[in-house]
Amino acid sequence: MTLGRGCESNGMAAWLSATPRRKRPGTVVRKARRLLPALLVPLVLAGCAELLAPSGPPRESLRPVPRTLSSPPPEVSAESRALAARYRAELARDLSRNRMRQDGGRDVTFDAADLARNFEKIAFYDEYPRGAALPSGAAAPGRLLRWEDPVRLRPVFGASVAEEARAEDRAVLRPLARSTGHPIQMTGSAVNFHVLVMGEADRDEALSLIGRLVPGLSAGTLATLRNLPRNIPCLVMGFADPTAPMRYGSAIALVRAELPPLMREACFHEEIAQGLGLRNDSPEARPSIFNDDAEFALLTGQDDLMLQMLYDARLRTGMTLAEARPVIARIAAELRPAPADATLVPASAEGSPKPAASAP
């Protein structure tokens, strides 16, 4: 429906013929267009009744059309821009050296003995001793720590994180529960695993939230979080169930928002897997993200198997390494059976042979 020439001066023609703005990709904020108050319409259209009188067959009445408004992009501080540039340069350097691989390590062979050894080192040793800030890992094995209750995961984004980045991160987080066999879901209620994606401008917000979630954090840990070194792009903190100290009751992962998408995805993979119980790194683990050489960015075939082992019902939460070792060997042999036509290949620079194994 259009207005006649005599009504154009009142501005209603422009309002009635306006079309909604198109939604920007990735934008999820939606606001419906408001109706003009009904009492204004008779006043605006006064004197135009003859032009608006119905003529011909009835037509669809004009209705307000919802439109999508884009929220303004968050302000980015100079410090955040500098950090983002630093991490982009680090990623470019790693990629140029064939690091941060995303192929699962299918060209790297490992057998049951490798799998068992790597699992023992990664699941029974701590990357950081308890009560310390961020020193080197403990030398003595601990006990098997894992979740007994379902993991209910929720991402929390700082105010500085753009909506497009939030949507990308949610899409990455959803499928991460595929490997364990332990129930994990993204949810907004009864959350016990918080994944905080925060920029430099969100530091106070992050510390306030962490303080509410874990009131008893040590002064050393809080100081480390407040002055997080730039060479630490992400971390995870696991907390014992108050009723059972050998099992996890909650966890918090902190990921820098300034990281480029691949580095953020790598942080999600490693920190969530570590928060599930694979809590250490080992220079001997390959292919694996639990190795500080950054050869692999995302969970590999061996990492998936170690997560399966961690939640195998034959292992018990709180087991010592001595108790678990025979069970670990049996599970590893089932997951990586020796091929019938195994041939000997060098296992290391020392040249000690071992049977070749097919890629996962």
C-alpha positions in Angstrom: 0.0 0.0 0.0 1.3 3.5 -0.8 0.2 7.0 0.0 -1.1 9.6 -2.4 0.8 12.7 -3.2 -1.1 14.8 -0.7 0.2 12.7 2.2 3.9 12.6 1.4 4.7 15.7 3.4 3.8 14.1 6.7 6.8 11.7 6.5 4.6 8.6 6.8 5.4 7.3 3.3 9.1 7.0 4.2 8.2 5.1 7.5 5.7 2.7 5.8 8.0 1.9 2.9 11.1 1.4 5.0 12.7 -2.1 4.8 14.5 -3.8 7.7 18.3 -3.8 7.8 19.9 -7.1 6.8 21.4 -9.1 9.6 25.2 -9.1 9.7 26.7 -12.6 9.7 27.3 -13.9 13.2 25.1 -11.3 14.9 22.6 -12.8 17.3 21.2 -9.6 18.9 17.6 -9.1 17.6 15.2 -6.3 18.3 11.8 -5.9 16.9 10.7 -2.7 15.3 8.4 -0.7 17.5 5.0 0.4 16.4 4.1 4.0 16.4 1.5 4.6 19.2 -1.9 4.0 17.8 -3.2 7.4 18.9 -0.7 9.2 16.6 -2.0 7.5 13.4 -5.3 9.3 13.1 -3.5 12.7 13.6 -0.9 12.0 11.0 -3.3 10.7 8.4 -5.9 13.4 9.0 -7.2 14.7 5.7 -6.1 11.6 3.7 -9.0 9.4 4.3 -10.1 9.5 0.7 -6.7 8.4 -0.4 -6.7 5.5 2.0 -10.2 4.3 1.4 -10.3 0.6 0.3 -10.6 0.1 -3.4 -10.6 -3.1 -5.4 -9.9 -6.6 -3.9 -8.7 -6.6 -0.3 -5.0 -6.7 0.2 -2.7 -7.8 3.0 -2.6 -5.2 5.7 0.7 -3.6 6.4 2.4 -5.1 9.5 5.6 -4.0 11.2 8.6 -6.1 10.1 11.2 -7.2 12.7 14.7 -6.0 11.9 18.0 -6.9 13.3 20.2 -4.3 14.9 24.0 -4.9 15.2 25.4 -4.3 18.6 28.4 -1.8 18.5 31.8 -3.6 18.4 33.5 -3.6 21.8 36.3 -1.2 22.4 39.8 -2.8 22.2 42.5 -1.4 24.3 46.0 -0.7 23.1 47.3 -3.5 25.3 44.9 -6.0 23.8 45.9 -4.9 20.3 49.5 -5.4 21.1 48.9 -8.9 22.6 46.8 -9.9 19.6 49.6 -8.9 17.3 52.1 -10.8 19.4 50.0 -14.0 19.3 49.4 -13.7 15.5 53.1 -13.5 15.0 53.7 -16.5 17.2 51.1 -18.5 15.3 52.6 -17.5 11.9 56.0 -18.6 13.1 54.7 -21.9 14.4 52.8 -22.6 11.2 55.9 -21.8 9.1 57.8 -24.5 11.1 55.1 -27.1 10.6 53.8 -26.8 14.2 50.2 -26.4 15.3 49.2 -29.3 13.1 45.5 -30.1 12.9 45.7 -33.5 11.2 45.6 -35.7 14.3 49.1 -37.0 13.8 48.1 -39.9 11.5 51.6 -40.1 10.1 53.1 -40.8 13.5 53.1 -44.4 14.7 52.8 -45.5 18.3 52.1 -48.9 19.9 50.5 -50.1 23.1 53.6 -49.7 25.1 53.9 -46.0 24.0 50.3 -45.4 24.8 50.6 -47.0 28.3 53.8 -45.1 29.1 52.4 -41.7 27.9 49.1 -42.2 29.8 50.9 -43.0 33.0 53.0 -39.8 32.7 50.1 -37.6 31.7 47.4 -38.9 34.0 49.4 -39.6 37.2 51.7 -36.6 37.4 50.9 -33.0 38.0 52.0 -30.3 35.6 52.2 -28.0 38.6 52.5 -29.0 42.3 49.4 -28.4 44.4 49.4 -25.0 46.2 52.1 -23.5 43.9 51.6 -20.8 41.4 53.1 -22.0 38.1 56.4 -23.9 38.8 57.5 -27.1 37.2 55.7 -30.4 37.6 55.9 -32.9 40.5 58.5 -35.7 40.3 56.5 -38.3 42.1 53.3 -39.9 40.7 50.0 -39.0 42.4 46.7 -40.8 42.2 44.2 -41.1 39.3 42.0 -38.0 39.4 38.9 -37.7 37.3 35.2 -36.7 37.3 32.4 -38.9 38.6 29.5 -36.6 38.1 28.5 -35.4 34.7 30.5 -32.4 33.4 28.3 -29.4 32.8 30.3 -26.9 30.8 29.6 -23.2 30.1 31.6 -20.6 28.2 31.7 -17.2 29.8 32.8 -14.2 27.7 34.2 -10.9 28.8 32.6 -7.7 27.7 35.5 -7.0 25.3 34.8 -10.2 23.3 33.1 -9.6 20.0 29.9 -11.5 19.2 31.4 -13.1 16.2 34.2 -14.6 18.3 31.7 -15.8 20.8 29.8 -17.7 18.2 33.0 -19.2 16.8 34.1 -20.4 20.2 30.7 -21.9 21.1 30.8 -23.9 17.8 34.3 -25.3 18.8 33.3 -26.2 22.3 30.2 -28.2 21.5 31.8 -31.4 20.0 34.7 -31.7 22.5 32.9 -34.4 24.6 33.2 -36.9 21.8 36.2 -38.9 23.1 35.7 -39.7 26.8 32.6 -41.8 27.1 32.0 -39.6 30.2 28.8 -37.4 30.0 29.7 -33.8 29.1 27.3 -31.2 27.9 27.1 -27.4 27.4 24.5 -25.9 29.7 23.5 -22.8 31.4 22.5 -24.3 34.8 24.2 -26.2 37.5 27.5 -25.5 35.8 30.7 -27.1 37.2 33.2 -26.4 34.4 33.5 -22.7 33.5 35.4 -21.7 30.4 36.3 -18.0 30.7 37.3 -16.2 27.5 38.6 -12.9 28.7 40.7 -10.0 27.3 43.0 -7.7 29.1 40.2 -5.3 29.6 38.2 -8.0 31.3 40.8 -8.9 33.9 38.9 -7.4 36.9 35.7 -9.1 35.6 37.5 -12.5 35.4 39.0 -12.2 38.9 35.7 -11.2 40.4 34.0 -14.2 38.8 36.7 -16.6 39.9 36.6 -15.2 43.4 32.9 -15.9 43.6 33.2 -19.4 42.1 36.2 -20.4 44.3 36.2 -18.3 47.4 39.2 -20.1 49.0 41.8 -19.5 46.3 45.3 -18.9 47.6 46.9 -15.4 47.4 49.6 -16.8 45.2 47.1 -18.1 42.6 45.2 -14.9 42.6 48.4 -12.9 42.1 49.3 -15.1 39.2 45.9 -14.7 37.6 46.1 -10.9 38.0 49.5 -10.7 36.4 49.3 -13.6 34.0 52.6 -13.8 32.0 52.1 -13.2 28.3 53.7 -16.5 27.5 50.8 -18.3 29.1 47.9 -18.1 26.6 45.5 -20.2 28.7 45.3 -22.4 31.8 42.9 -24.6 33.8 42.4 -25.1 37.5 40.6 -28.2 38.8 39.1 -28.4 42.2 38.3 -31.4 44.3 34.8 -32.5 45.2 34.4 -31.5 48.9 33.1 -35.0 49.7 35.8 -36.9 47.8 39.2 -35.4 47.4 40.3 -37.8 44.7 37.6 -36.7 42.2 37.0 -33.4 40.5 34.0 -31.3 41.6 34.6 -28.2 39.5 37.0 -26.6 37.1 37.8 -23.2 35.6 39.6 -22.7 32.3 40.9 -19.2 31.4 41.6 -18.4 27.7 42.9 -15.1 26.4 40.5 -13.4 24.1 43.4 -11.9 22.2 44.4 -15.2 20.7 43.8 -15.9 17.0 41.0 -18.5 16.4 43.3 -21.5 15.9 45.2 -20.7 19.2 41.9 -20.3 21.0 40.7 -23.6 19.7 44.0 -25.3 20.7 43.5 -23.9 24.2 40.0 -25.3 24.4 41.2 -28.7 23.4 44.1 -28.9 25.8 42.7 -27.1 28.9 39.4 -29.0 28.8 41.2 -32.3 28.4 43.5 -31.4 31.2 40.6 -30.3 33.3 39.1 -33.8 32.7 42.1 -35.4 34.3 45.0 -35.6 31.8 46.8 -33.0 33.8 50.4 -33.2 32.8 52.7 -32.8 29.7 55.4 -35.1 28.5 58.1 -34.5 25.9 57.9 -38.2 25.0 54.2 -38.1 24.1 53.8 -38.0 20.3 51.5 -37.5 18.6 49.9 -35.5 21.4 48.9 -32.0 22.4 50.3 -32.9 25.9 53.7 -31.9 24.7 55.1 -28.4 25.0 56.7 -28.5 21.6 53.4 -27.3 20.0 53.7 -29.7 17.1 50.0 -30.4 17.3 47.2 -27.9 18.0 44.2 -30.2 18.4 43.6 -33.5 20.1 45.3 -36.3 18.2 44.3 -40.0 17.9 46.5 -40.9 20.8 45.0 -38.2 22.9 41.5 -39.5 22.2 42.6 -43.0 23.3 44.1 -41.6 26.5 40.8 -39.9 27.3 39.0 -43.2 26.8 41.5 -44.9 29.1 41.0 -42.3 31.8 37.3 -43.0 32.0 37.5 -46.8 31.5 35.4 -48.4 34.2 38.3 -50.8 35.0 40.2 -48.0 36.5 39.1 -46.5 39.8 39.2 -42.9 40.8 42.0 -42.5 43.4 44.1 -45.5 42.2 47.8 -45.3 42.7 50.0 -45.8 39.7 51.2 -49.2 41.1 47.6 -50.4 41.4 46.6 -49.1 38.0 49.7 -50.1 35.9 48.5 -53.7 35.1 45.1 -52.5 34.1 46.6 -49.7 32.0 48.7 -52.2 30.1 45.6 -54.4 29.3 43.5 -51.4 28.2 46.4 -50.1 26.0 46.8 -53.5 24.4 43.1 -53.6 23.5 43.2 -50.1 22.0 46.4 -50.6 20.1 46.7 -54.3 19.3 50.0 -55.3 17.6 49.4 -55.9 13.8 49.8 -59.5 12.7 52.5 -58.6 10.2 54.5 -56.3 12.4 57.9 -55.4 11.1 60.8 -53.9 13.1 61.5 -50.2 12.7 63.7 -47.8 14.7 61.9 -46.4 17.7 64.3 -43.6 18.5 67.6 -42.1 17.8 69.3 -44.8 19.8 68.0 -47.3 17.3 66.2 -49.7 19.6 63.7 -51.6 17.5 60.0 -52.0 18.1 57.0 -53.4 16.1 55.5 -50.9 13.7 51.9 -49.9 14.4 49.3 -48.5 12.1 48.1 -44.9 12.4 45.0 -44.3 14.4 
